[in-house]
């Protein structure tokens, strides 16, 4: 078996620590019990080699021998092929997991990210544009609340879809945005109470702290 190598930034400022997306990959690897190592790439200077692995100069990427995968959604799907702890074997269940994975990264995260930028910058000015972003997020959370009020996980069992969705919602929860969505908030708590998440989170924080 080839050694899995997860590459992330060698350092980031304190604000994004615990939210850099290599966390999703660490979490999946811990859930699956797959051996891996973590390497750093420069945060301050994006090299030609970096862009060769990740065309947008972002992180993370995963290498498995001569295979290289970028974008967290693609990496989660790749790891799902390696472990039924991340994705079920039967075709119908796999499609359900894939659908919810893409929902997390497209339908929900696309509403969360612009909203979170305002929250990170502390911009509280109410403008028509900001109001539209708020309404967009409310719409997504309202629909998701109805789903999560009826189930423990997005599909029959915990999967890569839950890793993505819980991490997306975690960012909303960071700024108190789940107060009116108790099912979403409880879902995040369940997911982030899992030992694999706690290990992944602690490892990411320690990795960046070691570079200070």
C-alpha positions as a Markdown table, in Angstrom:
| # | Residue | x | y | z |
|---|---|---|---|---|
| 1 | Unk | 0.0 | 0.0 | 0.0 |
| 2 | Unk | 1.3 | 3.4 | -0.9 |
| 3 | Unk | 1.9 | 6.0 | 1.8 |
| 4 | Unk | -0.8 | 8.7 | 1.8 |
| 5 | Unk | 0.7 | 12.2 | 2.1 |
| 6 | Unk | -1.5 | 15.1 | 3.0 |
| 7 | Unk | -0.1 | 18.5 | 2.2 |
| 8 | Unk | -1.3 | 21.7 | 3.8 |
| 9 | Unk | 0.2 | 25.1 | 4.5 |
| 10 | Unk | 3.2 | 25.1 | 6.8 |
| 11 | Unk | 1.7 | 28.0 | 8.8 |
| 12 | Unk | -1.4 | 30.1 | 8.9 |
| 13 | Unk | -2.5 | 33.1 | 11.1 |
| 14 | Unk | -4.4 | 32.3 | 14.2 |
| 15 | Unk | -7.9 | 33.3 | 12.9 |
| 16 | Unk | -8.3 | 30.4 | 10.4 |
| 17 | Unk | -6.7 | 27.8 | 12.5 |
| 18 | Unk | -9.0 | 24.9 | 13.1 |
| 19 | Unk | -10.9 | 25.8 | 9.9 |
| 20 | Unk | -8.3 | 25.2 | 7.2 |
| 21 | Unk | -9.7 | 22.5 | 4.9 |
| 22 | Unk | -7.0 | 19.9 | 5.4 |
| 23 | Unk | -9.0 | 19.3 | 8.6 |
| 24 | Unk | -11.7 | 17.6 | 6.5 |
| 25 | Unk | -9.1 | 15.2 | 5.0 |
| 26 | Unk | -7.4 | 14.6 | 8.4 |
| 27 | Unk | -10.9 | 13.8 | 9.8 |
| 28 | Unk | -11.7 | 11.3 | 7.0 |
| 29 | Unk | -8.3 | 9.6 | 7.4 |
| 30 | Unk | -8.8 | 9.2 | 11.1 |
| 31 | Unk | -12.3 | 7.9 | 10.7 |
| 32 | Unk | -11.0 | 5.3 | 8.2 |
| 33 | Unk | -7.9 | 4.4 | 10.2 |
| 34 | Unk | -5.7 | 4.9 | 7.1 |
| 35 | Unk | -2.0 | 5.6 | 7.8 |
| 36 | Unk | -0.8 | 9.0 | 6.5 |
| 37 | Unk | 1.7 | 11.7 | 7.1 |
| 38 | Unk | 1.3 | 15.5 | 6.8 |
| 39 | Unk | 3.7 | 17.8 | 5.0 |
| 40 | Unk | 3.8 | 21.6 | 4.8 |
| 41 | Unk | 4.0 | 23.9 | 1.8 |
| 42 | Unk | 4.8 | 27.6 | 2.1 |
| 43 | Unk | 1.9 | 29.8 | 3.1 |
| 44 | Unk | 3.8 | 33.0 | 2.3 |
| 45 | Unk | 5.3 | 32.0 | -1.1 |
| 46 | Unk | 3.3 | 29.8 | -3.5 |
| 47 | Unk | 5.9 | 27.9 | -5.6 |
| 48 | Unk | 5.6 | 26.5 | -9.1 |
| 49 | Unk | 5.5 | 23.1 | -7.6 |
| 50 | Unk | 2.6 | 24.1 | -5.4 |
| 51 | Unk | 0.5 | 25.3 | -8.4 |
| 52 | Unk | 1.5 | 22.0 | -10.1 |
| 53 | Unk | -0.4 | 20.1 | -7.4 |
| 54 | Unk | -3.1 | 22.7 | -6.7 |
| 55 | Unk | -3.9 | 25.0 | -9.7 |
| 56 | Unk | -5.3 | 27.8 | -7.5 |
| 57 | Unk | -2.5 | 27.8 | -4.9 |
| 58 | Unk | -4.8 | 26.5 | -2.2 |
| 59 | Unk | -4.6 | 23.5 | 0.1 |
| 60 | Unk | -4.9 | 20.7 | 0.7 |
| 61 | Unk | -3.9 | 18.0 | -1.7 |
| 62 | Unk | -3.4 | 14.3 | -1.2 |
| 63 | Unk | -0.8 | 12.1 | -2.9 |
| 64 | Unk | -1.0 | 8.3 | -3.0 |
| 65 | Unk | 2.1 | 7.0 | -4.8 |
| 66 | Unk | 1.9 | 8.6 | -8.2 |
| 67 | Unk | -1.7 | 9.7 | -7.8 |
| 68 | Unk | -2.4 | 13.3 | -6.7 |
| 69 | Unk | -5.8 | 14.6 | -5.8 |
| 70 | Unk | -6.8 | 18.2 | -5.1 |
| 71 | Unk | -10.1 | 19.8 | -3.8 |
| 72 | Unk | -11.4 | 18.5 | -0.6 |
| 73 | Unk | -14.6 | 17.0 | -2.2 |
| 74 | Unk | -12.5 | 15.0 | -4.6 |
| 75 | Unk | -10.2 | 13.9 | -1.9 |
| 76 | Unk | -13.1 | 12.8 | 0.3 |
| 77 | Unk | -14.5 | 10.8 | -2.6 |
| 78 | Unk | -11.1 | 9.2 | -3.2 |
| 79 | Unk | -10.8 | 8.2 | 0.4 |
| 80 | Unk | -14.4 | 6.9 | 0.4 |
| 81 | Unk | -13.3 | 4.4 | -2.3 |
| 82 | Unk | -10.7 | 3.1 | 0.3 |
| 83 | Unk | -13.0 | 2.6 | 3.3 |
| 84 | Unk | -16.6 | 1.7 | 4.0 |
| 85 | Unk | -16.3 | 3.8 | 7.2 |
| 86 | Unk | -16.5 | 6.7 | 4.8 |
| 87 | Unk | -18.8 | 5.5 | 2.0 |
| 88 | Unk | -21.0 | 2.4 | 1.8 |
| 89 | Unk | -20.5 | -0.3 | -0.7 |
| 90 | Unk | -23.9 | -0.6 | -2.3 |
| 91 | Unk | -24.6 | 1.6 | -5.3 |
| 92 | Unk | -27.8 | 3.2 | -4.1 |
| 93 | Unk | -26.3 | 4.2 | -0.7 |
| 94 | Unk | -23.1 | 5.5 | -2.4 |
| 95 | Unk | -25.1 | 7.8 | -4.7 |
| 96 | Unk | -27.0 | 9.2 | -1.7 |
| 97 | Unk | -23.7 | 10.0 | 0.1 |
| 98 | Unk | -22.3 | 11.6 | -3.1 |
| 99 | Unk | -25.5 | 13.7 | -3.5 |
| 100 | Unk | -25.2 | 15.0 | 0.0 |
| 101 | Unk | -21.5 | 15.6 | -0.3 |
| 102 | Unk | -22.1 | 17.8 | -3.3 |
| 103 | Unk | -25.0 | 19.5 | -1.5 |
| 104 | Unk | -22.6 | 20.4 | 1.4 |
| 105 | Unk | -20.0 | 21.8 | -1.0 |
| 106 | Unk | -22.3 | 23.6 | -3.4 |
| 107 | Unk | -25.8 | 24.3 | -2.0 |
| 108 | Unk | -24.7 | 25.0 | 1.5 |
| 109 | Unk | -21.1 | 26.2 | 1.5 |
| 110 | Unk | -21.7 | 28.6 | -1.4 |
| 111 | Unk | -24.2 | 30.4 | 1.0 |
| 112 | Unk | -21.9 | 30.1 | 4.0 |
| 113 | Unk | -18.6 | 31.5 | 2.6 |
| 114 | Unk | -19.7 | 35.0 | 1.5 |
| 115 | Unk | -21.7 | 35.4 | 4.7 |
| 116 | Unk | -18.6 | 34.3 | 6.8 |
| 117 | Unk | -16.4 | 36.8 | 5.1 |
| 118 | Unk | -18.5 | 39.6 | 6.5 |
| 119 | Unk | -18.4 | 38.0 | 9.9 |
| 120 | Unk | -14.6 | 37.5 | 9.8 |
| 121 | Unk | -14.1 | 41.2 | 8.9 |
| 122 | Unk | -16.5 | 42.4 | 11.6 |
| 123 | Unk | -18.5 | 44.3 | 8.9 |
| 124 | Unk | -22.0 | 44.8 | 10.5 |
| 125 | Unk | -23.3 | 47.4 | 8.1 |
| 126 | Unk | -26.7 | 46.5 | 6.7 |
| 127 | Unk | -26.7 | 46.9 | 3.0 |
| 128 | Unk | -29.0 | 45.4 | 0.3 |
| 129 | Unk | -26.1 | 43.1 | -0.7 |
| 130 | Unk | -25.5 | 42.0 | 2.9 |
| 131 | Unk | -29.2 | 41.4 | 3.4 |
| 132 | Unk | -29.3 | 39.2 | 0.3 |
| 133 | Unk | -26.5 | 37.1 | 1.6 |
| 134 | Unk | -28.2 | 36.8 | 5.0 |
| 135 | Unk | -31.4 | 35.7 | 3.3 |
| 136 | Unk | -29.6 | 33.2 | 1.1 |
| 137 | Unk | -28.0 | 31.5 | 4.2 |
| 138 | Unk | -31.3 | 31.5 | 6.1 |
| 139 | Unk | -33.0 | 29.8 | 3.1 |
| 140 | Unk | -30.3 | 27.0 | 3.0 |
| 141 | Unk | -30.3 | 26.5 | 6.8 |
| 142 | Unk | -34.1 | 26.4 | 7.0 |
| 143 | Unk | -34.3 | 23.6 | 4.5 |
| 144 | Unk | -31.4 | 21.7 | 6.1 |
| 145 | Unk | -33.0 | 22.1 | 9.6 |
| 146 | Unk | -36.0 | 20.2 | 8.3 |
| 147 | Unk | -33.8 | 17.3 | 7.1 |
| 148 | Unk | -31.7 | 17.1 | 10.2 |
| 149 | Unk | -34.6 | 17.3 | 12.6 |
| 150 | Unk | -35.6 | 13.8 | 11.3 |
| 151 | Unk | -32.2 | 12.0 | 11.2 |
| 152 | Unk | -28.9 | 11.5 | 13.0 |
| 153 | Unk | -26.7 | 11.7 | 9.9 |
| 154 | Unk | -27.4 | 12.8 | 6.3 |
| 155 | Unk | -27.7 | 9.2 | 5.2 |
| 156 | Unk | -28.1 | 5.9 | 7.0 |
| 157 | Unk | -24.6 | 6.0 | 8.5 |
| 158 | Unk | -21.9 | 8.6 | 9.1 |
| 159 | Unk | -20.0 | 9.3 | 5.9 |
| 160 | Unk | -17.8 | 11.7 | 4.0 |
| 161 | Unk | -21.0 | 13.7 | 3.4 |
| 162 | Unk | -21.3 | 14.4 | 7.1 |
| 163 | Unk | -17.6 | 15.4 | 7.3 |
| 164 | Unk | -18.2 | 18.0 | 4.7 |
| 165 | Unk | -21.5 | 19.3 | 5.9 |
| 166 | Unk | -20.6 | 19.4 | 9.6 |
| 167 | Unk | -17.4 | 21.3 | 8.8 |
| 168 | Unk | -19.3 | 23.8 | 6.6 |
| 169 | Unk | -21.9 | 24.3 | 9.4 |
| 170 | Unk | -19.1 | 24.6 | 12.0 |
| 171 | Unk | -18.1 | 27.9 | 10.4 |
| 172 | Unk | -21.7 | 29.2 | 10.8 |
| 173 | Unk | -21.8 | 28.1 | 14.4 |
| 174 | Unk | -18.5 | 29.9 | 15.1 |
| 175 | Unk | -20.4 | 33.2 | 14.7 |
| 176 | Unk | -23.5 | 32.1 | 16.4 |
| 177 | Unk | -25.4 | 31.6 | 13.2 |
| 178 | Unk | -27.0 | 28.3 | 14.2 |
| 179 | Unk | -28.9 | 29.7 | 17.2 |
| 180 | Unk | -32.2 | 29.5 | 15.5 |
| 181 | Unk | -31.5 | 26.1 | 14.0 |
| 182 | Unk | -31.3 | 23.6 | 16.9 |
| 183 | Unk | -31.2 | 20.5 | 14.7 |
| 184 | Unk | -28.3 | 21.8 | 12.7 |
| 185 | Unk | -26.5 | 22.8 | 15.9 |
| 186 | Unk | -27.1 | 19.4 | 17.5 |
| 187 | Unk | -25.8 | 17.8 | 14.3 |
| 188 | Unk | -22.6 | 19.8 | 14.5 |
| 189 | Unk | -22.1 | 18.8 | 18.1 |
| 190 | Unk | -22.6 | 15.1 | 17.3 |
| 191 | Unk | -20.2 | 15.2 | 14.5 |
| 192 | Unk | -17.5 | 17.2 | 16.3 |
| 193 | Unk | -17.7 | 15.0 | 19.4 |
| 194 | Unk | -16.5 | 12.0 | 17.4 |
| 195 | Unk | -12.9 | 10.9 | 18.4 |
| 196 | Unk | -11.7 | 11.2 | 14.8 |
| 197 | Unk | -12.7 | 14.9 | 14.6 |
| 198 | Unk | -11.1 | 15.6 | 18.0 |
| 199 | Unk | -7.8 | 14.0 | 16.9 |
| 200 | Unk | -7.9 | 15.8 | 13.5 |
| 201 | Unk | -8.6 | 19.2 | 15.1 |
| 202 | Unk | -5.9 | 18.8 | 17.7 |
| 203 | Unk | -3.4 | 17.7 | 15.1 |
| 204 | Unk | -4.1 | 20.7 | 12.9 |
| 205 | Unk | -3.8 | 23.2 | 15.7 |
| 206 | Unk | -0.6 | 21.6 | 16.9 |
| 207 | Unk | 0.8 | 21.5 | 13.3 |
| 208 | Unk | 0.4 | 25.3 | 12.8 |
| 209 | Unk | 1.4 | 26.1 | 16.4 |
| 210 | Unk | 4.7 | 24.3 | 15.9 |
| 211 | Unk | 5.6 | 26.7 | 13.1 |
| 212 | Unk | 5.1 | 29.9 | 15.2 |
